Structure formats: structure tokens, C-alpha cells
Amino acid sequence: MEKFDWKNLPFGYYKTNYNVRSCWKDGKWSKLEVTDSEYINLHMAATCLHYGQECFEGLKAYRGKDGKVRLFRWQENYKRMARTADYILMQCPPEELFREAIFTAIKQNAAYIPPYGTGATLYIRPLLIGSGPQVGVKPSQEYLFIVFVTPVWPYFKEGFKPVDVWICREYDRAAPLGTGNIKVGGNYAASLIPADIAHKNGFAAALYLDPREKKYIDECGPANFIAIKNNTYITPKSNSILPSITNKSLMTLAEEIGMKVEVRPVPIEELETFEEVGMVGTAAVLSPIKRIVDTNKIYTYGKNNEPGKKCTELYNKLRAIQYGDIEDKHNWVLVL
Ligand SMILES: Cc1ncc(COP(=O)(O)O)c(C=O)c1O
């Protein structure tokens, strides 16, 4: 393996040694297979290709100062994958198979787990697809579950530096009673144009509004939206956003440091009143926002391009737990 420039990794795909797979056929999951092939042999009429029977997850393994590898709240990713699979009528692997697959994928690619202090982590991508043929909109009779890993730098290349986001009024990523709250590929297909517009105009991400009324903040590209004012951590309640495991964890940490937590609709006008705002997610970690640009208005946060105080405190606390620098009181971390 070549020498890595860990600090300059993108958030992207990098070939590692192995991935792991299991197939569901005739009512059962096959024994986990470890392979070095990056390809799958797929039927051209597979339901994932035609009817979007596809979902995925994203979680990270962190190497601590002690050299040990830690996994953050993987059971939450399992629960979300199971919920997603149910919603689009897919077979979900049992929790034990999911666990075995991610542990095996990490162990088989141990050389790709970035060292402590580089800011890089090992991103783990479980993928579940309908692999059996159907012509006519029906669920597949066969499924393929794959876990691959890739070393990454945080999603927003700025790391923990404030970024600009753009309020997207021309596109929605999900419908009011649609699939926004589960992790299916279709939501990401719908977000490609808005993300492209955002990037071409110098923004880190598109900030979506609620698809029914366009009055409330929904979420931000691949991350939940959070705001802070009056010692209160505020995050949108909406049926069309993905419940974020990072957000859920930060809410607990916010309470722990004496903040109030509110999960409720966040009207656009309220943007004016926030002291700090940010995007949170496994890939994004906590990315502070310095400007939110709307059609006829710009909301500005912070001074001297510095992250706000509360965002910094929450970010440091979460990272310290993930890397094993402080005590894991909530039992979120599993040492492998
Ligand atoms: C649309 C969307 N929102 C929010 C998140 C953040 O969720 P989590 O913190 O569980 O990674 C993600 C990432 O999975 C996402 O894709």
C-alpha cells in the first residue's frame, strides 16, 4: 500500500483491500463472503436499477491516541437501515449479520484506518439492494448486502471552519409524505442538481425548505441543520428530513452542558435571531455556517470567520468521545 497523505484525503471513494457481502435468496441470507472485487454481477432487470429498491448507511471508525479503533453508535445505523428497508419493502439483514459485516470489513482493511490526529477516519458504507429481476413495479425476491470502507476526510473540505450555504427554493429533495426520513438513493438523486448549483456558486451545500409550504428550514445537503440561541440548541422537526445520529448525540451533549434542546419547526424568519448555526452528520461532523444566502437576503453569523463558542464546545466534546479522549458515559463507542 502506498504512503497516505491522510490530511489531504477527499471525502470520496478509495479502493481498499476487501469488501464483504451476503445475498438473500430462497428466504435466507448467505454466509458472509470476503472479496477483493469492487464489482458486482447484477441482473439487468434488478429492482435497484429500475425501481430504486436501494438504501445505504454511513458510519465511521476512529483510531484513538491509544491506537485502538472505535466505532460510534453502529446499532443506530442498523436501526435506520432496518426502518428504510421496511419502507421500501426490502429484506434487511439481521442485526448480527450487519454487525459481523461491518466488523469484518474494518478488520480486513485495518491498514486504511487513518492515524489519530490526522482528521481523517475510516468511513463505512453498508449498502442494500434489490438484486432480483422484476418487470412491473414489485419488490425483488433477492437482495444483496455489501459493506465496503474507504478512508476519508470530513465531507466539507474546510473541516471545522465556517462555510456558506444557499437556500434552495427551486428544488425539493423529498416530498412531504415521501421518503425524506429514510436513507434511500432516490433522495440523493433529487439532490444532485441543487448540490451542483450550490457548489458552482461557491456554497458548501444547499439548504432545503419544507416541501409543503416553503416556510420552514428542513435540512442541509447531507446533514441536519442546527441553530443556537439563548443557550438553546434548536433543530427542525420535519417529516422530510433524515433523523441524524450525530444530531441525536449532540442533543444529549447539549443537555449535558446545561443547554435547553428544542426539536420543532424552524421558520425561515427565525434565521435572523440565531447566534450560531451549523450542519451536523457523520460525514459533515459539525460544520459551522457563516452565511446563509436566500434570494433577497443574507444571514450572517459569527466574527472573524471563527466557529461560535457553543458549536466549538459541542464539536470538541463529540470528537473527544468518538476518539476515546474522554469518558464515554453514554456507551456510544465500541472498542474493536
Ligand atoms: C440527508 C442527510 N441528512 C442528515 C444526515 C446525517 O445523519 P448522521 O448523523 O446519522 O450521519 C445524513 C447522513 O447520513 C444525510 O444523508
The ligand as an ORCA input file, in Angstrom:
! r2SCAN-3c Opt
* xyz 0 1
  C     -29.782     13.742      4.138
  C     -28.971     13.503      5.346
  N     -29.269     14.173      6.472
  C     -28.569     14.004      7.612
  C     -27.506     13.130      7.667
  C     -26.730     12.950      8.938
  O     -27.051     11.745      9.568
  P     -25.991     11.008     10.512
  O     -25.654     11.954     11.595
  O     -26.724      9.820     11.026
  O     -24.841     10.671      9.657
  C     -27.158     12.406      6.525
  C     -26.074     11.421      6.567
  O     -26.327     10.251      6.694
  C     -27.901     12.596      5.339
  O     -27.568     11.951      4.207
*
